[in-house]
Amino acid sequence: MGGHLEACDENGCDYHRYSYHSCKNRNCPKCHGADTKRWLAKRRRELLPVPYFHVTITIPQQLRRMARSHQDKTYAILMSTAAEALQTLGDDPGYVGGRLAVLAVLHT
């Protein structure tokens, strides 16, 4: 995308700053940094005032072909086993010491 150089040559000032041109990409911090900050602030206001953990559980590479061939059974087993394992850890006083609330989302 290129950019331009801003310079000050007034009274011996040797200030230079390179500024990139806008790329219009939604992931670009220059183009959408303010939008991202506003979006994050709104999401933070939606959070409950409790500690929480984001847990990602994946299927090993060796099982992925089988999982694609038998999605209903595989993903049902994955979700129930993952919830059971997390609840077992939650019940343990060394970890949480209480029942967990679990929200599970399957991303395939």
C-alpha positions as semicolon CSV with decimal commas, in nm:
position;residue;x (nm);y (nm);z (nm)
1;M;0,000;0,000;0,000
2;G;0,297;0,229;0,045
3;G;0,304;0,534;0,261
4;H;0,454;0,875;0,301
5;L;0,716;1,044;0,513
6;E;0,619;1,334;0,736
7;A;0,910;1,564;0,819
8;C;0,966;1,889;1,002
9;D;1,248;2,111;0,888
10;E;1,149;2,416;1,090
11;N;1,416;2,573;1,315
12;G;1,652;2,276;1,286
13;C;1,385;2,024;1,388
14;D;1,476;1,690;1,238
15;Y;1,150;1,507;1,317
16;H;1,056;1,231;1,071
17;R;0,765;0,987;1,081
18;Y;0,665;0,730;0,824
19;S;0,289;0,681;0,788
20;Y;0,145;0,386;0,596
21;H;-0,145;0,439;0,360
22;S;-0,477;0,288;0,453
23;C;-0,533;-0,067;0,332
24;K;-0,902;-0,083;0,439
25;N;-0,847;-0,432;0,584
26;R;-1,065;-0,501;0,890
27;N;-0,769;-0,660;1,070
28;C;-0,535;-0,366;1,017
29;P;-0,461;-0,179;1,344
30;K;-0,404;0,148;1,155
31;C;-0,724;0,132;0,953
32;H;-0,956;-0,013;1,216
33;G;-0,776;0,022;1,547
34;A;-1,039;0,258;1,691
35;D;-1,322;0,031;1,572
36;T;-1,154;-0,267;1,739
37;K;-1,113;-0,078;2,068
38;R;-1,482;0,022;2,068
39;W;-1,589;-0,336;1,989
40;L;-1,372;-0,476;2,269
41;A;-1,507;-0,222;2,519
42;K;-1,864;-0,330;2,436
43;R;-1,774;-0,698;2,476
44;R;-1,607;-0,629;2,814
45;R;-1,928;-0,466;2,939
46;E;-2,117;-0,786;2,847
47;L;-1,896;-1,012;3,061
48;L;-2,030;-1,137;3,392
49;P;-1,830;-1,019;3,695
50;V;-1,701;-1,369;3,766
51;P;-1,378;-1,551;3,682
52;Y;-1,401;-1,769;3,375
53;F;-1,178;-1,981;3,157
54;H;-1,175;-2,032;2,782
55;V;-1,087;-2,393;2,706
56;T;-1,018;-2,534;2,359
57;I;-1,038;-2,907;2,305
58;T;-0,923;-3,058;1,977
59;I;-0,931;-3,397;1,812
60;P;-0,589;-3,553;1,747
61;Q;-0,476;-3,558;1,385
62;Q;-0,495;-3,938;1,377
63;L;-0,871;-3,933;1,451
64;R;-0,982;-3,653;1,220
65;R;-1,059;-3,869;0,917
66;M;-1,272;-4,101;1,133
67;A;-1,444;-3,799;1,288
68;R;-1,537;-3,663;0,944
69;S;-1,686;-3,999;0,848
70;H;-1,888;-4,034;1,170
71;Q;-1,958;-3,677;1,275
72;D;-2,278;-3,725;1,476
73;K;-2,134;-3,991;1,706
74;T;-1,782;-3,850;1,725
75;Y;-1,885;-3,496;1,813
76;A;-2,149;-3,616;2,061
77;I;-1,881;-3,822;2,239
78;L;-1,633;-3,533;2,221
79;M;-1,873;-3,279;2,370
80;S;-2,003;-3,503;2,650
81;T;-1,656;-3,628;2,741
82;A;-1,511;-3,278;2,740
83;A;-1,791;-3,150;2,966
84;E;-1,747;-3,447;3,200
85;A;-1,370;-3,398;3,220
86;L;-1,407;-3,026;3,291
87;Q;-1,670;-3,093;3,557
88;T;-1,443;-3,351;3,722
89;L;-1,169;-3,087;3,745
90;G;-1,421;-2,830;3,866
91;D;-1,541;-3,054;4,147
92;D;-1,182;-3,101;4,270
93;P;-1,101;-2,850;4,550
94;G;-0,745;-2,832;4,415
95;Y;-0,879;-2,666;4,100
96;V;-1,216;-2,493;4,143
97;G;-1,398;-2,677;4,418
98;G;-1,751;-2,646;4,282
99;R;-1,989;-2,717;3,997
100;L;-1,906;-2,547;3,670
101;A;-2,137;-2,381;3,426
102;V;-2,027;-2,494;3,080
103;L;-2,113;-2,338;2,748
104;A;-1,984;-2,557;2,465
105;V;-1,961;-2,453;2,101
106;L;-1,854;-2,691;1,826
107;H;-1,638;-2,534;1,556
108;T;-1,568;-2,770;1,267
